[in-house]
């Protein structure tokens, strides 16, 4: 049986409205199930355990974030769900069917801009539809609908190099959604953007998520981003990658930037920081750098 909701102290901040929302989420069908997932990479001399006994479930239309320190297996996990990597053991079920390879029931958005530079924005979004044997007229109409959803229909005939980074990622999201997948997988999609554009993209993504029937699994290293967008946050530990805790975000929806200073937001952030960067480890990790110079002025 997969663990679903693990209690943590920050739940004390939940309002009655937030608790009611999570009760409604639990009543929705389970869309994705990950059961006792292990991933071992075999080197010439040793085996590297990337993921160890990962189990969780995701409900329909839920927004899940996955966080953890570098090297904990976040990207490996999402690549296995996408069918781009094979697990060593364990099961992954989407709509109760095992995931064994990539499929149109999963859309993927990467951190790097993966648009085809030789195609216009419209034709980039049409690409997956055309590969699914949809006729050109219908594919064009559907591509324009998705570009309208992400606010880029007026740029349909431009090429990727003519767009900003945030606009490119909006096109990538539209392309991933065009095949109407059951779940959208996002591997640090806003990691390469500047702070202002990143905030705008978070807002765009939440608007899109509210507008269509999509479930999202979102990898990020940014704790504030995770709290801002997610219903629940999966916290992975490293060496090997393992599931430390599943945290329900007690911040009410709809979310706004003003909530970044709310008690619920700040308490959740502190709880996540304690999980990922415990003070004991920070105190013990000292870099052995020799004194290089003496300038007669100590800094601390």
C-alpha positions in Angstrom: 0.0 0.0 0.0 1.4 3.4 -1.0 1.7 6.1 1.7 -0.7 9.0 0.8 -0.7 11.7 3.4 2.0 11.8 6.0 1.4 14.1 8.9 3.8 17.0 9.6 3.9 19.9 12.1 3.1 22.6 9.5 -0.4 21.1 9.1 -1.3 22.9 12.4 -1.5 26.1 10.2 -4.2 24.7 8.0 -7.5 26.5 8.0 -10.8 24.8 7.8 -11.1 25.7 4.1 -7.7 24.1 3.4 -8.6 20.9 5.3 -11.8 20.7 3.3 -9.9 21.1 0.0 -7.7 18.2 0.9 -10.6 16.0 1.8 -12.0 16.7 -1.7 -8.7 15.8 -3.3 -8.6 12.5 -1.4 -12.0 11.7 -2.8 -10.9 12.0 -6.4 -9.7 8.9 -8.3 -6.0 8.0 -8.0 -4.4 8.7 -11.4 -0.8 7.8 -10.8 0.6 5.1 -8.4 4.3 4.6 -7.7 4.9 1.4 -5.7 8.2 0.3 -4.1 10.2 2.0 -6.9 14.0 1.2 -7.1 16.5 2.5 -9.6 20.1 1.2 -9.7 22.7 2.4 -12.1 25.4 -0.1 -12.8 29.0 1.3 -13.0 32.0 -0.9 -14.0 33.0 -1.3 -10.5 29.9 -0.6 -8.4 26.2 -0.2 -8.3 24.8 3.3 -7.6 21.4 3.3 -5.9 19.6 6.3 -7.3 16.1 5.6 -5.9 15.2 3.3 -3.0 11.7 2.1 -2.2 9.8 5.1 -3.4 6.0 4.9 -3.0 3.3 7.5 -3.4 0.0 8.2 -5.3 -1.3 11.2 -7.1 -5.0 12.0 -7.4 -6.7 13.4 -10.6 -6.2 17.1 -11.1 -3.7 17.3 -8.2 -0.6 19.5 -8.4 2.4 17.7 -7.0 5.9 19.1 -6.5 9.0 17.0 -5.9 11.9 18.7 -4.1 15.2 17.5 -2.5 18.9 18.1 -2.4 21.1 17.7 -5.5 21.6 14.1 -6.4 18.5 12.7 -4.6 17.0 11.4 -7.9 14.3 13.9 -8.7 15.0 13.9 -12.5 15.5 10.2 -12.5 12.1 9.7 -10.9 10.2 11.9 -13.4 12.1 10.3 -16.4 10.9 6.9 -15.2 7.3 8.2 -14.9 7.7 9.6 -18.5 8.9 6.2 -19.7 12.3 7.6 -20.7 14.1 5.4 -18.1 13.3 1.9 -16.9 13.1 1.2 -13.2 15.1 -1.6 -11.6 12.1 -2.8 -9.6 8.7 -1.7 -8.5 5.6 -0.6 -10.4 4.3 2.6 -11.9 0.6 2.7 -12.8 -1.2 5.4 -14.8 -5.0 4.8 -14.8 -4.2 1.3 -13.3 -2.0 0.5 -16.4 1.7 -0.1 -16.1 4.1 2.5 -17.6 6.7 0.8 -19.8 7.5 3.4 -22.4 6.8 7.0 -23.5 3.2 7.6 -24.4 0.8 10.4 -25.4 -0.9 10.0 -22.0 2.1 11.9 -20.5 3.3 15.3 -21.6 6.9 16.4 -20.7 8.4 19.9 -20.3 12.1 20.1 -19.7 14.2 23.0 -18.2 16.0 23.5 -21.6 14.1 24.9 -24.5 13.3 21.9 -26.6 11.4 23.6 -29.4 12.3 22.8 -33.0 14.1 26.0 -34.2 13.3 25.4 -37.9 9.5 25.3 -37.2 7.2 28.2 -36.4 5.6 28.4 -33.0 2.3 27.1 -34.5 4.0 24.2 -36.2 5.9 23.3 -33.1 2.5 22.9 -31.3 1.1 21.0 -34.3 4.0 18.5 -34.4 2.6 16.0 -31.9 -0.9 16.3 -33.4 0.5 15.6 -36.9 2.4 12.6 -35.6 -0.9 11.3 -34.2 -2.3 11.3 -37.8 -4.6 14.2 -37.2 -5.3 16.1 -40.5 -3.5 19.4 -41.0 -6.7 21.6 -40.8 -7.7 20.1 -37.5 -4.2 20.2 -36.1 -3.9 23.8 -37.1 -7.1 24.7 -35.4 -6.2 22.8 -32.2 -2.7 24.3 -32.1 -4.2 27.8 -32.3 -6.5 27.0 -29.4 -3.6 25.9 -27.2 -1.6 29.0 -28.2 -4.6 31.1 -27.3 -4.7 29.4 -23.9 -1.1 30.3 -23.2 -1.6 33.8 -24.5 0.6 33.5 -27.6 -1.8 33.2 -30.6 -0.5 36.5 -32.0 3.0 35.0 -32.2 2.0 31.8 -34.1 4.0 32.5 -37.2 7.2 33.5 -35.4 10.2 31.2 -34.8 11.6 30.2 -31.4 14.6 32.4 -31.7 12.3 35.4 -31.9 10.7 34.7 -28.5 11.8 35.4 -24.9 12.7 32.5 -22.6 9.3 32.6 -20.8 7.5 32.7 -24.1 9.4 29.6 -25.3 8.4 27.7 -22.2 4.8 28.7 -22.7 5.0 27.2 -26.2 6.6 24.1 -24.8 3.7 23.7 -22.4 1.2 24.2 -25.2 3.0 21.6 -27.2 3.0 19.1 -24.3 -0.7 19.7 -23.7 -1.8 19.6 -27.3 -2.1 15.8 -27.3 -4.3 16.1 -24.2 -2.2 13.9 -21.9 -3.6 12.6 -18.6 -0.6 14.0 -16.7 1.9 16.8 -17.3 5.5 16.1 -16.1 7.8 19.2 -15.6 11.5 18.9 -14.8 12.5 22.3 -13.4 10.8 24.0 -16.3 11.5 27.6 -15.0 15.0 27.0 -13.6 16.7 28.9 -16.4 14.5 32.0 -16.2 15.1 35.3 -14.4 13.2 35.9 -11.2 10.5 38.1 -12.7 9.8 35.9 -15.7 9.8 32.8 -13.4 7.1 34.4 -11.2 5.0 35.2 -14.3 5.4 31.6 -15.5 4.2 30.3 -12.2 1.1 32.4 -12.5 0.5 31.3 -16.1 0.9 27.7 -15.1 -1.6 27.9 -12.3 -4.1 29.6 -14.6 -3.7 26.8 -17.2 -4.0 24.1 -14.5 -7.3 25.6 -13.3 -8.7 25.8 -16.8 -8.2 22.3 -18.1 -8.4 18.7 -16.8 -4.7 18.0 -16.1 -2.6 16.5 -13.3 0.9 18.0 -12.8 4.1 16.5 -11.3 6.6 19.3 -11.1 10.3 19.0 -10.2 11.9 22.1 -8.6 14.8 23.0 -6.3 13.0 26.3 -5.3 11.1 25.8 -2.0 9.0 29.0 -2.5 8.0 27.9 -5.9 7.0 24.5 -4.6 4.8 26.0 -1.9 3.3 28.5 -4.2 2.1 26.1 -6.9 1.6 22.7 -5.2 -1.1 20.9 -3.4 1.4 18.5 -1.9 5.2 18.4 -1.9 7.2 15.2 -2.0 10.5 15.6 -0.1 13.2 13.3 -1.3 16.4 12.6 0.7 19.7 11.7 -0.9 22.2 8.8 -0.8 20.2 6.9 -1.9 17.1 8.8 -3.1 14.3 8.0 -0.7 10.9 9.6 0.2 11.3 11.5 3.5 7.9 13.1 3.8 4.8 14.1 1.9 3.7 17.6 2.9 0.3 19.1 2.4 0.7 22.8 1.6 -1.5 24.7 4.1 -1.6 27.9 2.0 -5.2 28.6 0.7 -6.0 28.8 -2.9 -6.1 30.8 -5.1 -2.5 31.7 -4.4 -1.1 35.2 -4.7 2.4 36.6 -4.2 1.2 38.3 -1.0 1.0 34.9 0.6 4.8 34.6 0.6 4.8 36.4 4.0 1.9 34.6 5.5 2.3 32.4 8.6 1.3 29.3 6.7 3.8 30.0 3.9 6.7 30.8 6.2 6.1 27.8 8.5 5.9 25.4 5.5 9.1 26.9 4.1 10.9 26.4 7.4 9.7 22.8 7.7 11.0 22.1 4.2 14.3 23.7 4.9 14.7 21.6 8.1 14.1 18.5 6.0 16.4 19.3 3.2 19.2 21.2 5.1 19.2 20.1 8.7 21.3 22.4 10.9 23.5 19.6 12.1 24.7 18.9 8.6 25.2 22.6 7.8 27.3 23.0 11.0 29.5 20.0 10.1 30.2 20.8 6.5 33.2 23.1 6.6 35.4 23.6 3.6 39.1 23.1 4.3 40.4 26.3 2.7 43.8 27.5 3.9 44.3 31.2 4.7 45.6 32.8 1.5 46.3 36.3 2.7 46.4 38.6 5.6 44.9 42.1 5.1 44.6 43.1 8.8 40.8 43.1 8.7 38.9 40.0 9.8 35.5 39.2 8.2 33.0 36.8 9.8 
